[in-house]
């Protein structure tokens, strides 16, 4: 005889973010992605005078000053673990920007950002144990091959290495957006992380400051606002309302937006072969990240602990 009061033994699937939260996160990620790609296109015009390192460092410094003045983050009352997360997030921001700017100085913006997107995909793939993620990874590799191979390809060894370096730190950044977003109230955590990023690149920024003339100050400030302060803030908010897995999926819009911005602002027309490759990487990457943390069906063998 069945006891109606007995608890059910049927496994329950953990509830994830609802559709409204995902749509809000998508809107935030779109705003941030458009800002980053537009800022990168604008900043590329400053590379000739200030270099890729100098341009990225000065932009980060301006963004940090603005965020400290506007947000006024509290310094007390934070544990060692929270400070560690803030520092790691800030270092990832700085390194990701430095690598990406060196990449887009050598290869088209759309190609650089597509390779950059491989970071969250690789992290998700390393945590996977299923065949479908492996198949998606092969599709992503085929997309990269289309981008770089043949007479219509775009291959520059240094550009690829910098883009893959940006991909590594993009993976760290994706996890950081989730953790800092949930650990910090308001935008305190992201303001402090941007400040850490500015401190890390300060030795590069300081020698450039006396060389900047009036009009370029406006370009640097505009780039800092739309390419650092706004995107990093909205990504962190998206991490608070969803999860690292969903943010990683939403970052699949980056390759498409970067190709569009590169074409409109920089005149970087992409070959049909490269466009097809970017599409393959974006779709395969989104599927890899999405599948990697899906719960197992009822009755399936559990995955080994990560």
C-alpha positions as CSV (number, residue, x, y, z in Angstrom):
1,X,0.0,0.0,0.0
2,X,1.4,3.3,-1.1
3,X,2.0,5.9,1.6
4,X,0.8,9.3,0.1
5,X,2.9,11.1,2.6
6,X,6.2,9.5,1.5
7,X,8.6,11.7,-0.3
8,X,9.0,11.1,-4.0
9,X,12.3,9.3,-5.0
10,X,12.2,10.6,-8.5
11,X,15.2,12.8,-9.3
12,X,14.4,16.4,-9.8
13,X,16.1,18.6,-12.4
14,X,17.4,21.8,-10.8
15,X,15.4,24.8,-11.9
16,X,17.3,27.1,-14.2
17,X,16.8,30.8,-15.1
18,X,13.4,31.5,-16.5
19,X,12.8,32.7,-20.1
20,X,12.4,36.4,-19.0
21,X,15.8,36.3,-17.3
22,X,17.4,34.8,-20.4
23,X,15.8,37.4,-22.6
24,X,17.0,40.2,-20.3
25,X,20.5,38.7,-20.3
26,X,20.4,38.5,-24.1
27,X,19.6,42.2,-24.4
28,X,22.4,43.0,-22.0
29,X,24.9,40.9,-23.8
30,X,23.9,42.4,-27.2
31,X,24.4,45.9,-25.8
32,X,27.8,44.9,-24.4
33,X,28.9,43.1,-27.5
34,X,28.0,46.0,-29.8
35,X,29.9,48.4,-27.5
36,X,33.0,46.2,-27.5
37,X,33.1,45.7,-31.2
38,X,32.4,49.4,-32.0
39,X,35.0,50.4,-29.5
40,X,37.6,48.1,-31.0
41,X,36.9,49.5,-34.5
42,X,37.3,53.1,-33.2
43,X,40.4,52.2,-31.1
44,X,42.2,50.6,-34.1
45,X,42.6,54.1,-35.5
46,X,44.7,55.0,-32.5
47,X,47.1,52.1,-32.9
48,X,49.5,54.0,-35.2
49,X,50.2,56.7,-32.6
50,X,49.9,54.9,-29.3
51,X,50.4,51.2,-30.2
52,X,48.0,48.4,-29.3
53,X,49.3,48.1,-25.7
54,X,49.1,51.8,-25.1
55,X,45.7,52.2,-26.6
56,X,44.2,49.3,-24.5
57,X,45.9,50.5,-21.3
58,X,44.9,54.2,-21.5
59,X,41.3,53.1,-22.3
60,X,41.2,50.9,-19.3
61,X,42.6,53.6,-17.0
62,X,40.0,56.1,-18.1
63,X,37.2,53.5,-17.6
64,X,38.5,52.8,-14.1
65,X,38.5,56.4,-13.1
66,X,35.0,56.9,-14.4
67,X,33.6,53.8,-12.7
68,X,35.3,54.7,-9.3
69,X,33.7,58.2,-9.5
70,X,30.3,57.0,-10.5
71,X,29.9,53.7,-8.6
72,X,32.0,54.6,-5.5
73,X,32.6,50.9,-4.5
74,X,33.1,50.0,-0.9
75,X,36.4,48.5,0.1
76,X,35.6,47.2,3.6
77,X,33.6,44.1,4.5
78,X,34.9,41.9,1.7
79,X,36.4,38.5,2.4
80,X,39.6,37.1,1.0
81,X,37.8,34.9,-1.4
82,X,35.8,37.8,-2.8
83,X,38.9,39.9,-3.3
84,X,40.6,37.0,-5.0
85,X,37.7,36.8,-7.5
86,X,37.8,40.5,-8.1
87,X,41.5,40.4,-8.8
88,X,41.3,37.4,-11.1
89,X,38.4,39.0,-13.0
90,X,40.4,42.3,-13.4
91,X,43.5,40.5,-14.6
92,X,41.4,38.6,-17.1
93,X,39.9,41.9,-18.4
94,X,43.3,43.4,-18.9
95,X,44.9,40.4,-20.5
96,X,41.9,39.8,-22.8
97,X,41.9,43.4,-24.0
98,X,45.6,43.4,-24.7
99,X,45.6,40.2,-26.6
100,X,42.5,41.1,-28.6
101,X,43.8,44.5,-29.6
102,X,47.1,42.9,-30.8
103,X,45.0,40.3,-32.8
104,X,42.8,42.9,-34.6
105,X,45.9,44.8,-35.5
106,X,46.9,41.8,-37.6
107,X,43.7,40.0,-38.7
108,X,40.2,41.2,-39.5
109,X,38.0,42.1,-36.5
110,X,35.4,39.4,-37.3
111,X,38.1,36.7,-37.5
112,X,39.8,37.8,-34.3
113,X,36.6,37.8,-32.3
114,X,35.5,34.5,-33.7
115,X,38.8,32.9,-32.5
116,X,38.3,34.8,-29.2
117,X,34.9,33.0,-28.8
118,X,36.6,29.6,-28.8
119,X,37.6,30.3,-25.1
120,X,34.2,29.7,-23.5
121,X,33.7,26.8,-25.9
122,X,36.9,25.1,-24.9
123,X,36.2,25.3,-21.2
124,X,32.7,23.8,-21.8
125,X,34.2,21.1,-23.9
126,X,36.8,20.1,-21.3
127,X,34.0,19.5,-18.8
128,X,32.0,17.4,-21.2
129,X,31.9,13.6,-21.5
130,X,29.4,13.2,-24.3
131,X,29.6,12.6,-28.1
132,X,27.5,15.5,-29.2
133,X,29.9,18.1,-27.7
134,X,32.8,16.4,-29.5
135,X,30.9,16.6,-32.8
136,X,30.2,20.3,-32.2
137,X,33.9,20.8,-31.6
138,X,34.7,19.3,-34.9
139,X,32.3,21.6,-36.6
140,X,34.0,24.6,-34.8
141,X,37.4,23.4,-36.0
142,X,36.0,23.1,-39.6
143,X,34.8,26.7,-39.2
144,X,38.2,27.9,-38.2
145,X,39.7,26.0,-41.2
146,X,37.3,27.8,-43.5
147,X,38.3,31.2,-42.1
148,X,42.1,30.6,-42.4
149,X,42.7,28.2,-45.3
150,X,43.0,28.8,-49.0
151,X,43.5,31.9,-51.0
152,X,40.5,33.6,-49.5
153,X,41.6,32.8,-45.9
154,X,42.9,35.0,-43.2
155,X,45.9,33.5,-41.5
156,X,48.6,35.4,-39.6
157,X,50.5,33.4,-37.0
158,X,51.0,36.2,-34.5
159,X,47.4,37.4,-35.0
160,X,46.1,33.8,-34.3
161,X,48.3,33.4,-31.2
162,X,47.1,36.7,-29.8
163,X,43.4,35.8,-30.6
164,X,43.8,32.4,-28.9
165,X,45.4,34.2,-25.9
166,X,42.3,36.4,-25.8
167,X,40.2,33.3,-26.0
168,X,41.9,31.9,-22.9
169,X,41.2,35.0,-20.9
170,X,37.7,35.3,-22.3
171,X,37.0,31.9,-20.7
172,X,38.2,33.2,-17.3
173,X,36.2,36.4,-17.9
174,X,33.0,34.4,-18.6
175,X,33.2,32.5,-15.3
176,X,34.2,35.7,-13.5
177,X,31.1,37.6,-14.8
178,X,28.9,34.9,-13.3
179,X,30.7,34.8,-9.9
180,X,31.3,38.5,-9.4
181,X,27.7,39.2,-10.5
182,X,26.3,37.0,-7.8
183,X,28.9,37.8,-5.1
184,X,28.8,41.6,-5.2
185,X,25.9,44.0,-4.7
186,X,25.4,46.6,-7.4
187,X,28.3,47.3,-9.7
188,X,30.9,47.4,-6.8
189,X,32.6,44.2,-7.9
190,X,33.0,45.2,-11.6
191,X,34.2,48.7,-10.7
192,X,36.9,47.2,-8.5
193,X,37.8,44.6,-11.2
194,X,38.2,47.3,-13.8
195,X,40.4,49.2,-11.4
196,X,42.6,46.1,-10.9
197,X,42.8,45.8,-14.7
198,X,43.9,49.5,-14.9
199,X,46.5,49.0,-12.2
200,X,47.9,46.0,-14.0
201,X,48.3,48.0,-17.2
202,X,49.3,51.3,-15.5
203,X,53.0,51.0,-16.4
204,X,51.9,50.9,-20.1
205,X,49.4,53.7,-19.8
206,X,51.5,56.3,-18.0
207,X,54.1,56.9,-20.7
208,X,51.3,57.5,-23.2
209,X,49.4,60.1,-21.2
210,X,51.6,63.2,-22.1
211,X,51.5,62.3,-25.8
212,X,47.7,62.3,-26.1
213,X,46.3,65.4,-27.8
214,X,42.9,67.0,-27.3
215,X,40.8,65.2,-30.0
216,X,42.3,61.8,-29.1
217,X,41.2,62.3,-25.5
218,X,37.6,62.3,-26.7
219,X,38.2,59.1,-28.7
220,X,39.8,57.4,-25.7
221,X,37.0,58.4,-23.4
222,X,34.3,57.4,-25.8
223,X,36.0,54.1,-26.3
224,X,36.4,53.5,-22.6
225,X,32.7,54.1,-21.9
226,X,31.3,52.0,-24.7
227,X,34.0,49.4,-24.8
228,X,34.8,48.9,-21.1
229,X,32.5,50.5,-18.5
230,X,29.2,49.6,-20.2
231,X,30.0,46.1,-21.6
232,X,31.7,44.8,-18.4
233,X,28.9,46.2,-16.3
234,X,26.1,44.6,-18.4
235,X,27.9,41.3,-18.6
236,X,28.2,41.2,-14.9
237,X,24.5,42.0,-14.5
238,X,23.7,39.2,-17.0
239,X,25.8,36.9,-14.9
240,X,23.8,37.8,-11.8
241,X,20.4,37.0,-13.4
242,X,21.4,33.9,-15.3
243,X,24.5,31.6,-15.2
244,X,28.0,31.3,-16.8
245,X,26.6,28.6,-19.2
246,X,23.9,30.8,-20.6
247,X,26.2,33.8,-20.8
248,X,28.7,31.6,-22.8
249,X,25.9,30.7,-25.2
250,X,24.8,34.3,-25.6
251,X,28.4,35.4,-26.4
252,X,27.9,33.5,-29.7
253,X,26.5,36.8,-31.0
254,X,30.1,38.3,-30.9
255,X,31.4,36.8,-34.2
256,X,28.4,38.0,-36.2
257,X,28.4,41.5,-34.7
258,X,32.2,41.9,-35.0
259,X,32.0,41.0,-38.7
260,X,29.2,43.5,-39.2
261,X,31.0,46.3,-37.4
262,X,34.2,45.5,-39.2
263,X,32.4,45.8,-42.5
264,X,30.5,49.0,-41.7
265,X,33.2,50.9,-39.8
266,X,36.5,49.5,-41.1
267,X,35.5,48.4,-44.6
268,X,36.6,44.8,-43.9
269,X,34.6,42.9,-46.4
270,X,34.6,39.2,-45.6
271,X,34.7,36.4,-48.2
272,X,31.8,34.0,-48.4
273,X,34.2,31.3,-47.2
274,X,35.1,33.3,-44.0
275,X,31.4,34.2,-43.4
276,X,30.5,30.5,-43.5
277,X,33.4,29.7,-41.1
278,X,32.3,32.3,-38.7
279,X,28.7,31.0,-38.8
280,X,29.9,27.5,-38.1
281,X,32.1,28.5,-35.1
282,X,29.3,30.6,-33.6
283,X,26.6,27.9,-33.9
284,X,28.9,25.1,-32.8
285,X,30.3,27.1,-29.9
286,X,26.8,28.0,-28.7
287,X,25.7,24.3,-28.8
288,X,28.9,23.2,-27.0
289,X,28.4,25.6,-24.1
290,X,24.7,24.9,-23.9
291,X,25.0,21.1,-23.9
292,X,28.0,21.0,-21.5
293,X,26.0,21.7,-18.4
294,X,22.6,20.2,-19.3
295,X,21.4,17.8,-16.6
296,X,21.3,14.1,-17.4
297,X,18.0,12.5,-18.4
298,X,16.3,10.5,-15.7
299,X,17.8,7.0,-15.5
300,X,21.0,8.0,-17.3
301,X,24.4,7.3,-15.6
302,X,25.7,10.4,-13.9
303,X,28.8,12.1,-15.3
304,X,32.0,11.8,-13.3
305,X,32.6,14.8,-11.0
306,X,34.5,17.7,-12.6
